[in-house]
Amino acid sequence: MKALLVYPEWPDTYWSFKHALPFEGKRSVFPPLGLLTVSSLLPRSWEQRLVDVNIRPVSDADLKWADVVLISAMLVQKESMLRILSRCRERGLRTVVGGPISSCMLDLPLYADHVVVGEAEELVADLVTGLENGTAKPLYQAKELPGLNTTPLPNLDLINPKYYSSMAIQYSRGCPFNCEFCDIIEIYGRKPRAKSPAQMVAELEQLYARKWRGPVFIVDDNFIGNKRKVKELLPVMAEWNTRHSRPFRFYTEASVNLADDQELLQMMKDASFDRVFLGIETPAEESLKEAQKMQNTHRSLLENVRRIQRYGMEVMAGFIVGFDNDPEDIFDRQVKFIQESAIPLAMVGLLQALPGTQLYRRLQKEGRIVCDGDGNNLDLRLNFKPRMDPQRLVDGYRSILQRIYRPDIYYARVRKFLAQYQPHTGRTHLSFSDCQALARSILKQGIFSRHAFSYWRLFLAASTRYRQSFGAAIRLAIMGYHFQKLTQLTVNRD
């Protein structure tokens, strides 16, 4: 059996970083970890080929070679996935679709021969038997959430790491919180399940053996969902990284209550975590309560951000506008919070009601759902009827982006971040790829740009007052270019 594993293309969104990757000479942020893990669950007798469409397109030769095409996708990749499925159907190729999209796209069986809903560890064996015997079922659905003790190492032989900006490891699945708009708890449950420290070390060893050096994304939706287990893991990661002369720098996603635990913050710092994404969503407490994001209430979100920054971790954050309880001045409050907190990469989006979430079910009962949405919170086509006037909401959203990503304001925010950031010591040199990115940044942002003055103010501050953070400053300048391009596209879109 010849299996073609395909990962669809990311659209131009915050997380694609399409406008920043060329500075590094990379093609995608991180590899398709789900497909690489599924690959290790397939029989060794099967021939396998992986095409990440973010790296190269699926060729006719790929489709001619394959007996079956396995696709894993997120909802935001839907359009690319449907184009691939259409080509497969034209050739009479059998198709299997899994990943998060299978849990929220109810009409997926109209496009794919076989749909896998849920986590793959306990489903693949049955699927393989059906494919080999010609008796595969239209639907495979996990009956329960599996433990991760049987999850195999991802098959890294299928990718070339040089095309990626970062490598990726999954430690846990699930989140203990109950945010109304979130589909993670619907797909992976509210009881976090984690790999053992020994499994994580094996994944680190695999990356190290393949000569990877640099950033590693711990892809968990909430890395600290089970603090007790994380505290067992972090000293092991720190010891391994130190023993190998710190080849990896880690970043992840976590909930804001990370700031409450200074022991945990110190452990993450010791293990070389230098970035963390937080779901802050909004400074409006009434909207947080509406969204059932109670872990963000009754606290100073500003102080929480600053505390994390003092432990050598840059805070990236997600923000949302469009809640029913958003006050009239929500747009100004969002901008004020982002500027005061000195969060350089503030990912502000319009609220979407994703299929399968509590929010979708509530709005459906209220007759307010317009369409299912595409998972892209930069999309100005609202998929529900908001309480606020829709035009005012969209115009207010545009105004946030224009204010926080205007180059002079953005560079000033980065300088403010550098002033309160306390980076890890011991890494002030730039790698060869860092130097290449720096040269491209100077050329594009410092010479051939209308905003060169603001860029050079940041460059001068980073090279004098914040020398230990120089690499972070240049990376943020490059990331800012991506966000500025997205802002232009969004502001000019109908």
N, C-alpha and C positions, 0 to 999 in steps of 0.2 A: 504494500500500500504506500502510495506517495502522497504525503500530506503537505499542502502549502498553507503555512500560517501567515495571516495577513493582519497588519495593524493599520487602520484607516488614518487619513490625514487629519491633523488638528486644524481647525479654522483659525483665523487671526484673532486670538484672544489674549488675555493677560498671561495665561500659563503657557502659551505657545512660544513666547519670547522670539518670534520670528524675525523681528527687526533688530534684535540684539545678537543673535547667534552668528551672523556673518562677521562680527568683530572678532570672535574667537576662532573663526574658520570651522564652525560646527554646523550640523544640519538639524539636530533635534536636541531637546533638553535632556531626556533620559529614555532608556530603551523600554520596550513593551514587556514589563515584568510579568504580567499575567500570562501572556503567550509563552514566554520562556519557561515559566513554571509548568504550564500545561504540556509543553514539549517533553519535559522530564517524566510526565505521567504516561506518555504514549509508549507503545512497545518499541523495543530497540530494533526490532526487525523492520520497522517502518522507516522509509526514507523521508527526510524532512528538509524543508526550505522555508526560511522566514523572509517576508518582505515587509519592512516598515515603510509605508508610503511617505512618511516624513523624510525618509532617506532617499528612496528612489521609487518610481512608479511600478505597479504590477505590469509586467510585460505579457504579450501574447504567448511568448515562449514559456513563461511561468505557468500560465493556465493550461497550455498544451501538455506540460509535464505532469500536472497534478491529477490524482484520482479523487481527492476531496480537498475542499478549501475550508479552513477553520479561521474564523474571524472573532476577535475580541474587541469591543468598542465601548466607549462612553456615549451618553446621549448627544453630547456636543459634536461627536464625530459622525452623526447619523447620515448626513448628505454624502460624505465620502464612502461610507459603508454601503449605502444603497446603490451607488454607481458601480462598486465592485461586485455586489450581488447580481446586478443586472447583467454584467459581462459574463459572470459564471452561468447564469440561467440561459443566456444565448448559446452557450457551448454545451449545455446539458450537464454541467459539473455539479456534483452534490456539494451543498454548503451547510456548514454548522456555525451558528452564531452564539456567543456567550459574552460574559463580561457584564458590567453594570447596566448596559442598555437593555439587556434581555429582561430585566426586572421592571422596566418602566415603559417599554414600547409594546403595547398590547397587540398591535397588528403585525409584529415581527414575523409570525408564521406565514404571512402572505408573501414574504420576500425570501425567506430561508427555508431549506428543506428540514433542518433540524435545529431546534432552539434549546439551549442549556440555560436554565434559570437557577441561580444560586452558585455556591462555591464548588469547584470542580473536583476536589480530591476524591470524593466518594461517588462521582458520576462518570468519570472518564472510562473506567474499566467496562461498564455496561455499554457506553457509547461505542467504544472500540469494537466490542463483540458484534454489536448491531451493524456497524459499518463494514466489518469484514464479511459478515454473513448475508448482507443485503437486507437485514431486518431492523435497521435502525428506526426508532420511534420519532414522531414529529417533535415530541416534547420530553425533555429530561429535567426534572425538578428536584432539587435537594429537599429531603424530608426534615433535616435538622442542620444546625450549624456545626461543622466538624471542628475538632481540635486541630491545632497546627503542628502537633508533634509528628505527623506523617507527611507534612509538606516537604517535597524534595527540594534540593538545590536547583535554582533556575539553570537552564541549559544555555550558558553563555557562548557556546561554540557557534551559535546561529547568528551572532552579531559581530560587527567590527566596532569596538569601543571608541575608536578615534573619531567617529562621526557624532558622538554624544558629548554634551557639556558636563553631564553628571552620570554617575551610576546610581542604581536604586536597590534598596533592600526593604522587604516588608517584615516588620517585627510582630505586629498585632493587627487584629481586626475587631471592629466594634467600638462603641462609645457609650459611656454610662449616662449621658445627658439626653434631653428630650426636646431638642429644638424643633419647632413645628414645621419649618421649611426644609428640614434636612432629610435627604433620602438615605444617608449612610446608616442610620439606626434602623431603617426599614429593611435594608439589604443585609447588613452584617450584625444586627442585634445590638442590644444595650449592655451586654455582658462581654467585656473585652476578653479576647482569647489571644494568647501570646506564644511565641516560640521560646525555646529554652536558650539560656546563654550559650550552651554548646552549639546549638544550631546557628546562632548568630555569628559565633566565631568561625564556623565552617564557611559561612557566606563571606566574611571578611577575608579569610584565607584564599577563597576562590578568586575574589577580585584582585588580591595582592599577587597571586600566582600568574594572573593574566596581565600583569604590569600596569594595572590601573593605579594612578596617583592623582589625588585631588578630591573634589566634592563627592559625597555620597548622600543621596536623599533617602531618609527613612520615611517611607511613603505612607505610614499610618495616618489615618484621618484624625486620630488623637493619640499621640505617642504616650501620653501620661494617663491614659484611661484607667490603667491599673498601676497606681504609684508604687505599691509594694513590689511588684514584679520588676518594674522599671529600675527601682533602686537595687535590685539584685543583679540586673544586667549591666548598669552603667559602670561599676568598678571593673567588670570584666572587659568591657570595651576600652576603658581608659588604659588598663594594663596592657592589652593587646596593642593598642595604637602607640603607646609609649615604647614598648619593646621593639616595635618595627619602625621607630624613628618618625612617628606621626605621618604616615603616608596619606591619611584620609582626614578630611574636614566634613563634619556631619551637619545636616540641616533637616528639619522636620516640621510637622504641624502639631499644635497642642492647644489646649483650652487655657483661658486666661488665668485660671486658678493655679497655673504653674508659678505665678508670682508669689503665691502664699507660702511656698515651701522653699526656703533658702538652702536647705540641705540638698534638695533635688537640683536647684539651680547650680550649686557648686559642683555637684556630680556631673551635670551636663557640661559645664565648663571644663572640668578635668578630662572628660572624654572627647573634647575638641568639637563640641557643637558650637557653631558660630552664627547660625541663623535659625529663626523659628517663625512660622506663620501662625497668627492668632485670628480667630473669628471674633472680632470686636463687634462688628455689624453696625452699631449706632451708639451715640452718646445719650440718646433719649431713653430714659429708664422705662417710660410707659410702653415704648415699642419693644424693648427687650422682654418685658413681662408678657406682652401680647404674643411674642414669638416663643414663649416658654424657655427663653435662654436665661434661666434664673442664676446660673453660675456667673453671669456678667453683672448682676445687680448688687446693690448694697456694697459697693467698693469704689475706689478711685481708679478708674481705668487708666488715667494719665500716670499716676504713680506706679501702677502695675507695669506699664510699658517701660518706664524709666528704670525700674528695678531690674527687669530682665536685661535691658541694655547695659546696665552696670556690671552684669555678669558676662560680658563679652559676647552677647548674642544680639545681632541685628533683628529687630522685630519687623516682619512683613505682616500685613493685616488685610482682612476682608471687611468691607463695609457695604451696607445695603440701604437703599431708600425705596419707599413704596409701601411701608407698613401702614395699616389702618390708623394707628395712633401716632403717626409722624406729625409733629407740630408744624405750624406754618413756617417757622424759621429753621427747619431741619437742614436745609442745604447750607446755610451759613454755619450752623453748629457742626456739621460734618467737616467743613473746611477748617474751622477754628480748631477742632480736636486734632485733625491730621497735622496741621502746622505746629500746634503746641506740643504734640507728642513726638515730633520729629521722626515720623515713620516715613522713610523715603518711598517705599513701594506700597502704596495704599491702593488696594484693588477695590474700587467702588463700582457697584453694579446695581441694576434695577432688580427688585424682587421678582422672582419667578416661582410659580406654583408648579413644582415638578410632579408628574404622575406618580402615584404611590405614596406621597407624603401626607402627613396630617393636614398640612395647609391646603393641599389640592382637594382632599376629601371635604374639608370645611367649606371652601369656596364653591365646590360643586353643589353642596347642599343649599348654599345661599344663591345659586344660579349665577355665579359671577365668573365662571371659567369661560374663556373665549376660545382657546385652543390649548394643545398640550405643551407648547413651548419646546425649545431646542437645547436648553441647558446653557446657553450663552447669555450671561447676564449683561453683556454689552449690547444685546439686541434691543432696539428701541420699540419693537412690536410687543406691547404688553400682552401677556397671555391670560390676564384676568382683569376684571373691572375694579380699579382702585377706588378708595374713598376720596382721595384727592382728585381734582380735575386732571385727567390724563395728560393734557397738553402742558399744564403747569408742572406735573411730575417730570415729564421728559425734558422740558426746558430747564428745570431746576437741576436735574441730573447732569445735563450738558454743562451747566454753569459750574458745577463742582469740578468736573474734569478740566475745564478751561482754567480754573483758578489754581488747582493743585499741581497741574503739569505744565503750566507756563514756564518755560525754561529758567528764567531768572528766579521765580519762586521755588521751583524744584531744586535748583542748585543751592539756594539759601537754606532749604530744609535739610539737604544733605550735610551742609556745613554745621548746622545746629545739631544734627545727629552725631557727627564726628566729635563735637565738643563734649557730649555727655556719654559717649560710647567708650568702654574700657576693653579694648581687644585683648585676645590672648597674646601673651608674649612668646617670643621664640620663632616667629615666622614673619620676617620683614622683607625677605627676598622675593623677587618675581620670577616665575618660571618662564621658559621660552615662549609658551603659548600666551602667558600674561603679557609679555613684552610685545608680542604681535598684536594683541588686542589693544594695548596702550598706543602703539603706533597708528593703528587704524582709527582709534578714538581721537587722537590729536589731529589727524588729517581731516576727518569728517566733522568733528564737533568743535575743534579748536581753530581750524583754518577756514574750511569751506562751510561756514555757518553764520547766520545772522546773529546768533547768540553766543559768539565766541568770547565776548567780554565776561559774561557770567560763568562760562566754562573755565576760563583761565583764573578767575577768582577762586573757584573751587580747587583747581589744580595747585595754585600757589599755597592755599591754606593746607591742603593735604601733604604737600612736599616740605612744609616748614613746621607748622604747629602740630600736625597730626601724622607724623611720618610713619608711625606704627600702623596707621590705618590707610596708608596710601593705596594699597591694593584694593581695599574695600571701596575707597572713594572712586577709583577709576571704574570698578565694576558697576557701582551705582550710577555713575555718569552714563555708562553704556546702557544699563537697564532703563535709565530715564529716556534715552532715545527711543526705545521700544514703546514706552508709555506715551511719549509725546506723539509718535506716529499713530498709535491707536486713538488718542484723543482727537487728532485731526480727522481721522476717518469717521469717528462717532459723531462729532459735532456737525460734520457736513452731511451726515446721512439723514434721509427723511424719516 
